[in-house]
Amino acid sequence: MMAQYLALKESVPDCLLFYRMGDFFELFFEDAKAAAATLDIALTARGEHDGEPIPMCGVPAHSHEAYLARLIKAGHRVAIADQTETPEQAKKRAGSKALVGRAIIRVVTAGTLTEETLLDAKSENWLVAVAETVGKLGIAAADISTGRFTLATAEPDMLDAELARLSAAELIVPEGFANVPEHAQICPKTDFGSIGAEKRLKALFGVATLDGFGDFDRAELAAAGGLLAYLETAGQGDLPFLQPPRRHRTGDHMLIDAATRESLELTQAVGGGRSGSLLGCIDQSVTGAGARLLAADISAPLTSVAAIEARLDLVRLLEADAGRRESLRAALKALPDIGRALGRLVAARGTPRDLGLLRDGLGAARELHMDLSQIEEPPKLLAELLPALTGHGALTDHLSRALVPSPPIDIAKGGYIAEGYDAALDDLRETAGAGRKAIAGLEARYRETTGIASLKVKHNNVLGYHIEVPSRHADALMGEESGFTHRQTLAGVVRFNAPDLHEEAQRVMQAGAHALAAEAAHLEELIATTLADKDRIAATADALARLDVAAALAEQAALCGWTRPRLAGHPCFQVEGGRHPVVERAVEQQGERFVANDCRLSPDERLWLVTGPNMGGKSTFLRQNALIAVLAQAGSYVPAASAELGIVDKLFSRVGASDNLARGRSTFMVEMVETAAILAQATENSLVILDEVGRGTSTYDGLAIAWAVVEAVHDVNRCRCLFATHYHELTRLAERLDALSLHHVRAREWKGDLVLLHELADGPADRSYGLAVAKLAGLPKDTVARAKSVLAKLEAGRASTGGLAAGLDDLPLFSADVAQEENRADPLRETLEAVHADDLSPREALDFVYRLKRLADEGDDA
C-alpha cells in the first residue's frame, strides 16, 4: 500500500495527497504534518518507513469537502487519489490479497473549485493566467464554476490594475516570467504556446476559426494555452465547462489601479470582507449570480455611453414600477444558482440535485419570460435578454418526468428517478419493496417460533441481512436443528442467518442493485441531454443575473432617493447634493443626517483645491465623487440630487496613508509611488482625487512636492482633479493657474470648541484649526496649551521672515521650471543642507571645499 501511495505522491509533489482508504482520506509523512497543523486534527503514526514511524492523519470521506475548504484557504493544493475499483473487483482481478486500485482523479486548487460548499455564492472565483509575447501581456481568466472565460491584453505597467480588477483566486505564469506577482504559480513555459492554444480552442469549441469570438492576439492566445493546460492537469485530462472566450478590451472599461480600488473600498473594505465597502452597501441582489455580476460591474465600470444608457434604461423601468420590481425580485429570489449547477455537471461533479436545480431554474425563467414579454416597448437591454429566458421547454419537461420533485445529492442510494418514468425500474423497485416486506414478515415469524421477542432482522454492508439476538438467547439458536447458522458473536449480541432469509435477501439485493444500475444509466443519459444545451443554459443564467442586478440597483435607488445620472460628451463633472453612500448609511444608523455637497468640475474649472480642518469632511467629499463616477458608469443611479458626468477613462485615488514594509516602502514612499503613477497615466478624460500629497515628509519638501504636483496636474495632465491639502500656501496658485478653483470645508469655533459643519464653501479656509481638532480628539489640556504657545512663537517668526511661502511668488511657470530642471546638475544639495545645519565634521568640511573648487574649475554653473 505504501508503495502505491509513494508512486502517486511522486506525480504530485507540490500537493497534499488525499489517499482514499475505505471511509477515510488519509495523509502520510510531511503531508500529514502540514494537514494536521492546518486542520487542528490529531497526528498519529502507523507502521515504519526507513526505520521511522510513518506520521498520518485522516478525514472522513463523507465530509471531506469541509476540510478541503480549510486547506485551500490556507494556501495548500490538494490531490485526491480515489479507489478506482471495489475490493470485490480487486479480488476477482488479482486474488484475495489484491490491493485496490487507486488513481489521482483531481487536483484541487483555489482557482479550480466547483463545489457549492467550497465557494462563496456572492463572489466569482477567477483562475488567471498571464503570458508575455513581444512585450505585450496576455491575460486569460476563467471562473469554471460558471464557465465564464475572458481574454485580454495589457501593457506591462497595467498588469497590477487588471489583476486587481479580477481579484484572482489563483494566478499562474510561465517559467522565466519577469517580475512574478506575489503568490503566483509557476508553470512550464511550453504550456504557453499561442499556436497550440489556438488549435486547442478551435477543437474545444468545434469551430474552424476563432474570429466569431473575437480578434485575439498572440499574447492572449498564449495565456489561454497556459490556462487550458493547467485546467487539464488539475482535471487529470478532463476540461471543465468553459463558455466561448470573450475579449475584455481595456478601453471599454474605466481603468482603476489596485491602490485606487483599495483606497475607495469598492468591493472589499480595508479590513477585508464586503461589509463597509461600496459593494456591501449597495448590494440589494437576491441571487448569488446577481451578487457576482454586480461585483464585476463595480470592478469594471463601462466607458461606452450607449452601453451605460442601456443598463440605466432597464434600471429606470424597474425603479418607476414598484409592483413589477417587487414581483420580479420575489421570482428571482426563489431561483437556484443554475450557472454553478451547470458548472458542476460539466466537471463531472454534479448530482441529481443539480439536474433538479436546472429543471426548476429553467422553468422559472420561462415564466419570467412570459411576464416580462407583456411590457410594451421594452428597453433595449431587456429586449436583448428576453430570448435567453426561454427555449428550454423540451429539456425541462424531460427532467420533470424523469426526476422526483426533490432529488437527493447522494447518488449511491438511488431514489432520484421518478416513478412512472421507466416501467422496468418500477418493477425492480416493487420486487425489492416486496422483498423487504417479506423480510419483515420473516422477522415476525422468527420471533413467534423462537419465543424471543427481542429478535431482530438487521442489515449491514458486511453481513447483509442477518438475525440478531441478545447473547443470553443465543444458545437456543445454536445447532443445526434450529435452522439457524451462526455468523458472528459480539459483546452483548450474537448474529445468525437462515436459508429463507438468505433467499429473500438475495432477491432484495439483486433487485436493488439492478434498480441502482438502471437509475445510474438514466442519470448519465439525463446529464448528457442537459449538457448538449449547456451554452444556452449558461446564457439563461447570465440573463437572470443581469435582471437581478438591474432590479437590485432599482431597489437601491428607490430606497435611498438616488437619481439617474446624465452622461455628457465632454469632460465635465456636475453633481448637486452628492453623498457618500457608505458614510451616509453609517451616519443614519447613528440617528444623524449626512451633509450633501455639490461638485462642479468643467474645462474652465477642472481642478479644485480643497482646504479645511481634519475631520471636516475633505476625504469623504473626495471619495464620494469618485464613487459617483464608478456607480454611474457601472449603470447605476447615483447618490445625488442630480448629476451630469463626462465619461471617466481612468480613475485615480491617492487618499490615506499606509506603508508596505514587506516591499521596503515607507508611508511616504508609497505615497510618492502612487502619485508618480497618477502623473504618468492620467489623461484629460481622467478623474483624480489627491489628499494631503507631501504630508509624509518635512514641511519644506512636502510643500514643494505638493506645489509641483498641483502644477503638473493642471498644466500637463489637464484632468479633472479634487486636491485636498493643509498647505494653505498652495492657495496662491489660484492667481496663476486659470482652471484652479479654491474651496474649503466649513468649521466654526464656539466658546472654545470646534464645530465641524461638513459643508463645502467657495474660497480658501482661514486656518487649519489643528489645535481645535487635537482638543476634540482628547489630547491632554496641558499638551494643547503648550502647543498654543509654540504656535504663537512660530507664527511670530513667520510674520518676520515672510513665512513658508516667501519667494514662491517669484517661481517660474511650471513648464519652464521643468525644462530648466532637466538640464540642471546639483550634486552638492545634500552637502549644502548639512552645511546649513552645521552638521559637518572637519574632514567632511575639507572634502566639501575641494569638491566645490573642482566643480568651479570645471565651469559648473550649478
C-alpha positions in Angstrom: 0.0 0.0 0.0 2.8 2.4 0.9 4.5 1.7 -2.4 1.3 2.6 -4.2 0.9 5.8 -2.1 4.5 6.9 -2.8 4.1 6.3 -6.5 1.0 8.5 -6.6 2.7 11.1 -4.4 5.6 11.3 -6.7 3.4 12.5 -9.5 2.0 15.5 -7.4 5.0 16.6 -5.2 3.6 20.1 -4.7 0.2 18.9 -3.4 -1.1 17.4 -0.2 -2.3 13.9 -1.2 -5.8 12.7 0.0 -5.4 8.9 -0.3 -8.7 7.0 -0.1 -8.8 4.1 2.4 -12.3 2.8 2.9 -14.4 5.6 4.6 -11.4 8.0 5.1 -9.0 10.0 3.1 -5.6 9.5 4.7 -2.5 11.7 4.6 1.1 10.5 5.4 4.6 11.8 6.1 5.0 15.6 5.7 1.5 15.9 4.2 0.1 14.6 7.4 2.1 17.1 9.5 1.0 20.0 7.4 -2.7 19.0 7.2 -2.9 18.2 11.0 -1.4 21.6 11.8 -3.8 23.4 9.5 -6.9 21.5 10.4 -6.1 21.1 14.1 -6.7 17.3 14.0 -4.8 14.5 15.6 -1.5 13.4 14.1 -0.8 9.8 14.7 1.7 7.2 13.4 1.4 3.8 11.7 4.0 1.2 10.7 7.5 2.2 9.7 9.3 3.6 6.7 13.1 3.7 6.7 13.1 2.6 10.3 10.9 5.6 11.4 7.2 5.6 12.3 5.0 7.0 9.5 3.1 10.2 10.5 -0.5 10.1 9.4 -3.9 11.7 9.8 -7.2 11.4 8.1 -10.6 13.0 7.4 -13.9 11.2 6.8 -14.7 10.8 3.1 -18.3 11.8 3.5 -17.4 15.2 5.0 -14.0 15.8 3.3 -15.2 19.0 1.5 -15.2 21.0 4.7 -11.6 20.0 5.4 -10.7 20.7 1.7 -12.1 24.2 2.1 -9.8 25.0 5.1 -6.7 23.6 3.4 -7.3 25.5 0.2 -8.0 28.7 2.1 -4.7 28.2 3.9 -2.9 28.1 0.5 -2.5 24.4 0.0 -3.1 22.4 -3.2 -4.7 19.0 -2.7 -4.6 16.0 -5.0 -7.4 13.4 -4.5 -6.5 9.8 -5.0 -9.7 7.7 -5.0 -10.4 4.0 -5.3 -10.9 3.0 -9.0 -12.4 -0.4 -8.1 -14.2 -2.2 -5.3 -12.5 -4.7 -3.1 -14.5 -7.4 -4.8 -13.3 -6.3 -8.2 -9.7 -6.3 -7.0 -10.1 -9.8 -5.6 -11.5 -11.0 -8.9 -8.6 -9.3 -10.8 -5.7 -10.5 -8.7 -6.7 -12.8 -5.9 -7.8 -12.5 -2.3 -4.8 -10.2 -1.2 -5.0 -7.9 -4.2 -4.6 -4.2 -3.5 -7.5 -2.0 -4.5 -6.5 0.2 -7.5 -6.3 3.9 -6.9 -5.6 6.9 -9.1 -5.4 10.7 -8.8 -8.8 11.8 -10.1 -8.4 15.5 -9.5 -6.1 18.2 -8.2 -8.0 20.8 -6.1 -6.7 24.4 -6.1 -8.1 27.7 -5.2 -8.9 28.5 -8.9 -10.4 25.1 -9.8 -13.3 24.8 -7.3 -16.8 24.0 -8.3 -18.3 22.5 -5.1 -21.1 24.6 -3.7 -19.7 24.2 -0.2 -16.3 25.4 -1.1 -17.4 28.6 -3.0 -18.7 32.0 -1.9 -22.1 32.3 -3.5 -21.6 36.0 -3.9 -18.1 36.1 -5.3 -16.6 35.0 -8.6 -13.7 32.6 -8.5 -11.2 33.5 -11.1 -8.3 31.4 -12.3 -6.0 33.8 -14.1 -3.1 33.0 -16.5 -0.6 35.7 -17.7 1.8 35.4 -20.6 4.1 37.8 -22.4 4.7 37.9 -26.1 6.8 40.5 -27.9 6.5 43.0 -25.0 2.7 42.5 -24.7 0.9 40.8 -21.8 -1.9 38.4 -22.4 -4.4 37.7 -19.7 -6.7 34.7 -19.7 -9.3 34.4 -16.9 -11.8 31.6 -16.2 -14.4 31.0 -13.5 -15.0 27.3 -14.0 -17.9 27.3 -11.5 -20.0 29.1 -14.1 -17.9 28.7 -17.3 -17.1 32.4 -17.8 -13.9 32.8 -19.9 -12.3 36.1 -20.9 -9.1 37.1 -22.7 -7.4 40.5 -22.6 -4.2 42.3 -23.3 -2.5 44.9 -21.1 0.7 47.0 -21.1 3.2 45.8 -18.5 2.5 48.8 -16.2 -1.2 48.0 -16.3 -0.9 44.4 -15.1 -1.5 45.2 -11.5 -4.6 47.1 -12.3 -6.0 44.2 -14.4 -5.2 41.7 -11.7 -6.8 43.9 -9.1 -10.0 44.1 -11.2 -10.2 40.3 -11.4 -9.1 39.7 -7.7 -7.9 36.2 -8.8 -8.3 33.2 -6.5 -5.3 31.7 -8.3 -2.7 33.1 -10.7 -0.4 31.2 -13.0 2.6 32.4 -15.0 5.2 30.7 -17.2 8.7 29.9 -16.2 11.0 32.9 -16.7 8.2 35.5 -16.4 9.6 38.9 -15.4 8.5 40.3 -12.0 6.4 37.3 -10.9 3.4 38.6 -9.0 3.1 37.5 -5.3 1.6 34.0 -4.7 1.7 33.2 -8.5 2.0 29.6 -9.5 5.0 28.9 -11.9 4.1 26.6 -14.8 6.1 25.1 -17.7 6.8 27.6 -20.4 5.9 25.1 -23.1 2.2 25.2 -21.9 2.0 28.9 -23.0 2.3 28.4 -26.8 0.0 30.6 -28.8 -0.2 28.3 -31.9 -1.0 25.2 -29.9 -3.5 27.2 -27.8 -5.3 28.3 -31.0 -5.7 24.7 -32.2 -7.0 23.6 -28.8 -9.5 26.4 -28.6 -10.8 25.5 -32.1 -11.1 21.9 -31.1 -12.7 22.7 -27.8 -15.5 24.8 -29.3 -15.8 22.9 -32.5 -15.0 25.9 -34.9 -12.7 26.3 -37.8 -11.8 29.9 -36.8 -11.9 31.9 -33.6 -12.9 35.1 -35.4 -16.5 34.7 -34.3 -15.4 35.0 -30.7 -13.0 38.0 -31.1 -9.8 39.2 -32.7 -7.4 37.6 -30.3 -3.7 38.4 -30.5 -0.8 36.0 -29.8 -0.3 37.1 -26.2 -4.0 36.4 -25.4 -3.8 33.0 -27.0 -0.6 32.2 -25.2 -2.2 33.0 -21.8 -5.2 30.9 -22.9 -2.9 28.0 -23.7 -1.4 28.1 -20.2 -4.8 28.3 -18.6 -6.1 25.3 -20.6 -3.0 23.2 -19.8 -3.4 24.0 -16.1 -7.1 23.0 -16.0 -6.4 19.8 -17.9 -3.7 18.9 -15.4 -6.0 19.7 -12.5 -8.8 17.6 -14.0 -6.5 14.8 -14.9 -7.1 15.1 -18.6 -10.7 16.4 -18.4 -11.5 20.1 -19.0 -14.3 21.8 -17.0 -17.1 23.8 -18.5 -15.9 26.9 -20.4 -18.1 29.3 -22.4 -16.6 30.6 -25.7 -14.0 33.2 -24.8 -15.0 36.9 -24.7 -12.5 39.6 -25.3 -12.2 42.2 -22.5 -11.0 45.4 -24.1 -9.2 47.6 -21.6 -10.5 50.7 -23.3 -14.1 49.6 -22.9 -13.9 49.9 -19.1 -12.7 52.5 -16.6 -9.2 51.8 -15.6 -8.9 51.6 -11.8 -5.5 50.6 -10.4 -5.0 48.4 -7.3 -4.2 51.4 -5.0 -7.4 53.2 -6.0 -9.6 50.1 -5.5 -8.2 49.7 -2.0 -8.5 53.4 -1.2 -12.1 53.6 -2.4 -13.0 50.2 -0.9 -15.0 49.3 -4.0 -15.7 45.6 -3.4 -13.7 45.0 -0.2 -13.3 47.1 2.9 -9.8 47.8 4.2 -10.2 45.3 7.0 -11.3 42.6 4.4 -14.7 41.4 3.5 -17.7 43.1 1.8 -19.1 44.8 4.9 -18.1 48.5 4.8 -17.3 48.5 1.1 -19.3 50.2 -1.7 -20.5 46.8 -2.9 -21.6 45.7 0.6 -23.5 49.0 1.0 -25.5 48.9 -2.3 -25.9 45.2 -2.9 -29.7 44.6 -2.9 -29.4 41.5 -5.1 -31.4 38.4 -4.3 -29.3 35.7 -6.1 -25.7 34.6 -5.8 -25.3 35.1 -9.6 -26.6 38.7 -9.4 -24.3 39.5 -6.5 -21.3 38.2 -8.5 -22.3 40.2 -11.6 -22.8 43.4 -9.5 -19.3 43.0 -8.1 -18.0 42.6 -11.7 -19.8 45.7 -12.8 -18.4 47.8 -9.9 -15.0 46.4 -10.6 -15.0 47.3 -14.3 -17.3 50.3 -15.0 -18.1 50.9 -18.7 -16.8 53.7 -20.9 -19.4 53.3 -23.7 -22.2 55.8 -23.3 -24.6 53.5 -25.3 -23.9 50.5 -23.1 -24.2 52.5 -19.9 -27.5 54.1 -21.1 -28.9 50.6 -21.9 -28.3 49.5 -18.3 -29.7 52.7 -16.9 -32.9 52.4 -19.1 -33.6 49.0 -17.5 -33.0 50.3 -14.0 -35.4 53.2 -14.8 -38.1 50.8 -15.9 -37.9 48.8 -12.6 -37.4 51.8 -10.4 -40.5 53.5 -11.7 -42.7 50.4 -11.4 -42.5 49.2 -7.8 -45.1 46.4 -8.3 -43.2 44.9 -11.2 -39.9 45.3 -9.4 -41.2 43.5 -6.3 -42.7 40.6 -8.2 -39.5 40.2 -10.3 -37.3 40.2 -7.2 -39.6 37.6 -5.5 -39.4 35.3 -8.5 -35.6 35.7 -8.8 -35.1 35.1 -5.1 -36.7 31.6 -5.5 -34.4 30.7 -8.3 -31.5 28.3 -7.8 -27.9 29.1 -9.0 -28.2 27.4 -12.3 -24.9 28.7 -13.6 -22.9 26.9 -10.9 -25.1 23.8 -11.0 -24.3 23.6 -14.7 -20.6 24.0 -13.9 -20.7 21.0 -11.6 -22.4 18.8 -14.1 -19.8 19.6 -16.8 -17.0 19.0 -14.4 -18.4 15.5 -13.7 -19.1 16.6 -10.1 -22.8 17.0 -10.5 -25.6 15.2 -8.7 -29.3 14.5 -9.3 -29.9 17.6 -7.2 -28.1 19.8 -9.8 -30.4 18.4 -12.5 -33.3 19.3 -10.3 -31.9 22.8 -9.8 -31.7 23.3 -13.6 -35.2 22.0 -14.1 -36.6 24.4 -11.6 -34.5 27.3 -12.6 -35.1 27.0 -16.4 -38.9 26.5 -15.7 -39.0 29.7 -13.6 -37.0 31.5 -16.3 -39.7 30.6 -18.8 -42.4 32.0 -16.6 -40.4 35.2 -16.2 -40.2 35.4 -20.0 -44.0 35.2 -20.2 -44.4 38.0 -17.6 -41.7 40.4 -19.0 -42.8 39.9 -22.6 -46.0 41.8 -21.8 -44.1 45.1 -21.3 -44.8 47.4 -24.2 -41.8 48.9 -25.9 -39.3 47.2 -23.5 -35.8 48.9 -23.0 -33.2 47.7 -25.5 -31.3 45.6 -22.9 -34.5 43.8 -21.7 -35.4 43.1 -25.4 -31.9 41.5 -25.7 -32.3 39.4 -22.6 -35.8 38.0 -23.2 -34.8 35.4 -25.8 -32.3 33.8 -23.4 -35.1 33.2 -20.8 -36.9 30.7 -23.0 -36.3 27.8 -25.4 -35.7 25.1 -22.7 -39.3 23.6 -22.7 -38.3 20.2 -24.0 -35.5 19.8 -21.6 -37.4 21.0 -18.5 -40.4 18.7 -19.5 -38.0 15.8 -19.8 -36.3 16.5 -16.5 -39.7 17.0 -14.8 -40.9 13.5 -16.0 -37.6 11.8 -15.1 -36.8 13.3 -11.7 -38.5 13.2 -8.3 -39.6 16.7 -7.0 -36.6 17.0 -4.7 -33.7 14.9 -6.0 -31.0 13.9 -3.4 -27.3 14.8 -3.5 -26.2 11.2 -2.8 -26.2 9.1 -6.0 -25.3 5.8 -4.2 -28.6 5.3 -2.5 -30.7 6.0 -5.6 -34.3 7.2 -5.3 -33.9 10.2 -7.7 -35.7 8.8 -10.8 -39.4 9.4 -10.7 -42.0 6.6 -10.6 -43.6 6.0 -14.0 -40.5 7.2 -16.0 -39.2 3.6 -16.5 -41.6 0.6 -16.1 -38.7 -1.8 -15.7 -37.2 0.3 -12.9 -40.6 0.4 -11.2 -40.8 -3.4 -11.4 -37.4 -3.7 -9.8 -38.3 -1.4 -7.0 -41.6 -3.2 -6.5 -39.7 -6.5 -6.2 -37.2 -5.0 -3.7 -40.1 -3.5 -1.8 -42.0 -6.7 -1.7 -38.8 -8.5 -0.6 -38.4 -6.1 2.3 -42.0 -6.6 3.3 -41.3 -10.4 3.2 -38.2 -9.9 5.3 -40.3 -8.0 7.9 -42.7 -10.9 7.9 -39.9 -13.3 8.4 -38.8 -11.3 11.5 -42.3 -11.7 13.0 -42.4 -15.4 12.2 -38.9 -15.9 13.8 -40.0 -14.2 17.0 -43.1 -16.4 17.2 -41.3 -19.7 16.5 -38.3 -19.0 18.8 -40.2 -17.1 21.5 -37.5 -14.5 21.5 -39.3 -11.1 21.5 -36.1 -9.1 21.2 -35.1 -10.9 17.9 -34.4 -8.5 15.1 -33.6 -8.8 11.4 -30.9 -6.2 10.6 -28.6 -5.3 7.6 -25.1 -4.0 7.3 -22.6 -3.8 4.5 -20.5 -6.8 5.7 -23.1 -9.5 6.6 -26.0 -8.2 4.6 -29.4 -9.2 6.1 -29.0 -11.2 9.3 -30.7 -12.2 12.5 -29.6 -10.6 15.8 -30.4 -11.7 19.3 -29.1 -10.8 22.8 -26.3 -13.1 24.0 -28.5 -14.7 26.6 -30.8 -16.2 23.9 -28.0 -17.4 21.6 -27.9 -20.9 22.9 -31.5 -21.5 21.8 -30.5 -20.8 18.2 -27.3 -22.8 18.1 -27.2 -26.2 16.4 -28.4 -27.5 13.0 -31.8 -28.5 14.3 -32.7 -24.8 15.0 -32.4 -24.0 11.3 -30.2 -21.0 12.0 -26.5 -20.6 11.1 -24.1 -18.8 13.4 -22.4 -15.8 11.7 -20.8 -13.5 14.3 -20.5 -13.1 18.1 -20.2 -9.6 19.6 -20.3 -8.1 23.0 -23.9 -8.5 24.1 -25.3 -9.8 20.8 -25.0 -12.9 18.5 -25.8 -12.9 14.8 -27.3 -15.7 12.7 -28.5 -16.4 9.2 -31.3 -18.6 7.9 -31.9 -20.2 4.5 -35.3 -18.5 3.8 -33.8 -15.1 5.0 -30.8 -15.6 2.7 -33.1 -16.4 -0.2 -35.3 -13.4 0.3 -32.3 -11.2 0.9 -30.7 -12.3 -2.4 -33.9 -11.3 -4.2 -33.9 -7.9 -2.5 -30.2 -7.3 -3.1 -30.4 -8.3 -6.7 -33.5 -6.2 -7.4 -31.9 -3.2 -5.5 -28.6 -3.5 -7.4 -30.4 -3.7 -10.7 -32.5 -0.7 -9.7 -29.5 1.4 -8.8 -27.8 0.4 -12.1 -30.9 1.5 -14.0 -31.1 4.8 -12.2 -27.4 5.4 -12.8 -27.9 4.8 -16.5 -30.8 7.2 -16.6 -28.8 9.8 -14.7 -26.0 9.5 -17.2 -28.4 10.0 -20.1 -30.1 12.9 -18.4 -26.8 14.7 -17.8 -25.8 14.1 -21.5 -29.1 15.5 -22.7 -28.7 18.6 -20.4 -25.1 19.3 -21.4 -26.0 19.2 -25.1 -27.7 22.5 -24.3 -25.1 23.9 -22.0 -24.3 27.1 -23.9 -27.9 28.2 -24.0 -28.4 27.3 -20.3 -25.3 29.5 -19.5 -26.9 32.3 -21.5 -30.1 32.0 -19.4 -28.0 32.1 -16.2 -26.3 35.3 -17.4 -29.6 36.9 -18.4 -31.2 36.1 -15.0 -28.1 37.6 -13.2 -28.4 40.8 -15.3 -32.1 41.1 -14.4 -31.2 40.7 -10.7 -28.6 43.4 -10.9 -31.0 45.8 -12.6 -33.7 45.1 -10.1 -31.2 45.4 -7.2 -30.0 48.8 -8.4 -33.6 50.0 -8.9 -34.4 48.9 -5.3 -31.4 50.8 -4.0 -32.3 53.9 -6.0 -35.9 53.8 -4.6 -34.9 53.1 -1.0 -32.2 55.8 -0.9 -33.5 58.5 -3.2 -30.8 58.1 -5.8 -31.1 59.8 -9.2 -30.3 58.8 -12.8 -27.0 60.4 -14.0 -26.9 62.3 -17.3 -23.9 61.4 -19.5 -22.2 64.2 -21.3 -19.9 64.1 -24.3 -17.2 66.3 -22.8 -15.1 66.0 -19.6 -17.4 67.6 -17.0 -18.5 66.6 -13.5 -21.5 68.5 -12.3 -23.0 66.9 -9.1 -25.6 68.6 -7.0 -26.2 67.3 -3.5 -23.7 64.5 -3.8 -23.4 61.9 -0.9 -21.1 59.1 0.1 -23.3 56.0 0.2 -21.3 54.1 2.8 -20.8 57.0 5.2 -24.4 58.2 4.7 -25.6 54.7 5.9 -23.3 54.8 8.9 -24.4 58.3 9.9 -28.1 57.5 9.5 -27.6 54.4 11.8 -26.4 56.8 14.4 -29.5 58.9 14.0 -27.8 61.8 12.3 -28.1 63.4 8.8 -25.4 63.3 6.1 -24.5 66.7 4.7 -24.7 66.7 0.9 -22.3 68.8 -1.2 -22.0 70.0 -4.8 -19.1 69.4 -7.1 -18.7 71.4 -10.4 -15.7 70.4 -12.5 -15.6 71.7 -16.0 -12.9 72.5 -18.6 -12.6 76.0 -17.2 -12.6 74.9 -13.5 -11.3 71.4 -13.6 -9.0 71.4 -10.5 -10.5 72.1 -7.1 -8.1 72.9 -4.2 -9.9 72.0 -1.0 -8.7 73.2 2.4 -10.0 73.0 5.9 -9.6 71.1 9.2 -9.1 67.4 9.7 -12.3 65.6 10.3 -14.1 68.3 8.4 -15.1 66.0 5.6 -12.5 66.7 2.9 -11.6 63.0 2.3 -15.3 62.0 2.4 -16.1 64.6 -0.3 -13.2 63.4 -2.5 -14.2 59.8 -2.2 -17.9 60.3 -2.7 -17.4 61.9 -6.1 -15.1 59.1 -7.2 -17.7 56.6 -6.1 -20.4 58.6 -8.0 -18.3 58.2 -11.2 -17.9 54.4 -10.6 -21.6 53.9 -9.9 -22.8 56.0 -12.9 -20.5 54.1 -15.4 -21.4 50.8 -13.9 -25.0 51.5 -14.9 -26.4 52.6 -11.6 -28.3 55.6 -10.3 -26.2 57.7 -8.0 -26.5 59.2 -4.5 -27.1 62.9 -5.6 -29.9 65.3 -6.3 -28.7 65.5 -9.9 -25.5 64.5 -11.8 -24.2 65.3 -15.3 -20.9 63.5 -15.9 -18.4 63.2 -18.7 -17.0 59.7 -19.2 -14.0 58.9 -17.0 -11.4 56.8 -18.8 -9.1 56.3 -15.7 -9.9 56.8 -12.0 -7.0 57.5 -9.6 -7.2 58.0 -5.8 -4.3 58.9 -3.5 -6.2 59.1 -0.2 -5.0 57.9 3.2 -1.6 56.8 4.4 -0.2 53.3 4.6 3.2 51.6 4.4 4.4 48.5 2.7 7.2 47.4 4.8 7.3 43.9 3.3 8.4 45.5 0.0 10.7 48.0 1.7 8.4 51.0 1.2 7.7 53.6 3.9 4.4 55.5 4.0 5.9 58.4 2.2 7.5 56.2 -0.4 4.1 54.5 -1.1 2.5 58.0 -1.4 5.2 59.1 -3.9 4.9 55.8 -6.0 1.1 56.2 -6.2 1.4 59.9 -7.1 4.0 59.1 -9.8 1.7 56.6 -11.3 -1.1 59.2 -11.5 1.1 61.8 -13.1 2.4 59.3 -15.7 -1.0 57.9 -16.7 -3.8 60.4 -16.1 -5.4 61.9 -19.3 -7.7 64.8 -20.0 -10.6 62.4 -19.5 -9.4 61.0 -16.2 -10.7 61.8 -12.7 -8.0 62.2 -10.0 -8.6 62.7 -6.2 -5.5 63.6 -4.2 -5.5 64.0 -0.4 -2.6 65.6 1.5 0.1 65.0 -1.0 3.5 65.7 0.5 2.5 65.4 4.2 4.7 62.4 4.8 8.0 64.4 4.7 9.4 67.7 6.1 7.3 70.8 5.7 9.5 72.4 3.1 9.9 69.3 1.0 6.2 68.4 1.3 5.1 71.9 0.3 7.5 71.9 -2.7 6.2 68.5 -3.9 2.5 69.4 -3.4 3.1 72.7 -5.3 4.7 70.9 -8.2 2.1 68.1 -8.3 -0.7 70.7 -8.5 1.0 72.5 -11.4 1.6 69.2 -13.2 -2.0 68.1 -12.9 -3.1 71.5 -14.1 -0.6 72.1 -16.9 0.4 68.6 -18.1 -2.4 66.1 -17.3 -5.2 68.6 -17.6 -7.6 66.1 -15.9 -10.5 66.7 -13.6 -9.0 66.7 -10.1 -10.0 67.2 -6.5 -6.9 68.1 -4.4 -7.3 68.3 -0.6 -4.4 69.9 1.4 -3.4 71.6 4.6 -0.7 73.6 2.8 -2.5 77.0 2.7 0.4 78.3 0.7 -0.9 76.4 -2.3 -3.9 78.7 -2.5 -1.6 81.3 -4.1 -1.6 79.1 -7.2 -5.1 80.3 -7.9 -3.6 83.6 -9.1 -1.6 81.9 -11.8 -3.5 78.6 -12.8 -6.6 79.5 -14.8 -8.5 76.3 -14.2 -7.8 76.0 -10.4 -10.7 76.9 -8.1 -10.4 77.3 -4.3 -12.9 75.7 -1.9 -12.9 74.7 1.8 -14.9 72.7 4.3 -16.6 75.0 6.8 -15.9 74.9 10.5 -16.5 77.3 13.4 -15.2 77.7 16.9 -17.8 78.3 19.5 -16.9 79.0 23.1 -13.5 77.3 22.6 -15.0 74.2 20.9 -14.7 73.4 17.2 -17.9 72.8 15.3 -17.4 70.9 12.1 -20.2 71.8 9.6 -19.1 69.3 6.8 -20.3 71.9 4.2 -18.2 72.9 1.2 -17.9 76.6 0.5 -16.0 78.7 -2.0 -12.6 80.2 -1.3 -9.8 79.1 1.0 -10.1 78.1 4.6 -9.0 80.9 7.0 -6.9 78.4 9.0 -6.5 74.6 9.7 -7.9 74.5 13.2 -5.3 71.9 14.1 -5.2 72.6 17.8 -9.0 72.6 18.0 -9.1 69.2 16.3 -6.4 68.0 18.7 -8.5 69.1 21.6 -11.6 67.5 20.1 -9.6 64.2 19.8 -8.9 64.3 23.5 -5.3 65.5 23.6 -4.4 66.4 27.2 -5.2 70.0 28.1 -1.6 70.8 29.2 -0.3 69.5 25.9 -2.8 71.6 23.9 -1.9 74.6 26.0 1.8 74.0 25.3 1.1 73.7 21.6 -0.7 77.0 21.6 2.3 78.8 23.0 4.7 77.1 20.5 2.3 78.0 17.7 2.3 81.7 18.8 6.2 81.7 18.6 6.1 80.0 15.1 3.6 82.5 13.8 5.6 85.4 15.1 8.6 84.1 13.3 6.7 83.5 10.1 5.5 87.2 10.2 9.0 88.5 10.5 10.5 86.2 7.8 7.7 86.1 5.3 6.7 82.5 6.1 7.0 79.3 4.2 5.7 80.8 1.1 8.3 83.5 0.9 9.9 83.5 -2.5 7.3 81.2 -4.1 5.6 84.0 -5.9 8.7 84.6 -8.0 9.0 81.0 -9.2 9.0 80.5 -13.0 6.0 78.8 -14.6 5.8 75.0 -14.1 6.6 74.1 -17.7 9.6 76.4 -17.9 10.8 75.2 -14.5 10.7 71.6 -15.7 12.6 72.3 -18.8 15.3 74.0 -16.8 15.4 71.2 -14.2 16.1 68.6 -16.9 19.4 70.2 -17.7 20.3 71.1 -14.1 23.0 69.3 -12.1 23.1 69.6 -8.4 25.4 67.0 -6.9 26.0 69.1 -3.8 22.4 69.5 -2.5 22.7 67.0 0.4 26.1 68.5 1.4 24.7 72.0 1.3 21.9 71.0 3.6 24.4 69.6 6.0 26.4 72.9 5.9 23.4 74.9 6.7 22.6 72.6 9.6 26.2 72.9 10.9 26.5 69.1 10.8 29.8 68.5 9.1 33.0 67.0 10.6 36.3 68.8 9.8 37.2 66.1 7.3 33.8 66.4 5.6 34.1 70.2 5.5 37.5 69.9 3.9 36.2 67.4 1.3 33.3 69.8 0.6 35.7 72.7 -0.1 37.8 70.7 -2.5 34.7 69.4 -4.3 33.4 72.9 -4.7 36.7 74.2 -6.0 36.9 71.3 -8.5 33.4 71.9 -9.9 34.1 75.7 -10.1 37.3 75.0 -12.1 35.3 72.8 -14.4 32.9 75.7 -15.0 29.8 74.0 -13.5 27.3 76.9 -13.0 25.1 74.8 -10.7 
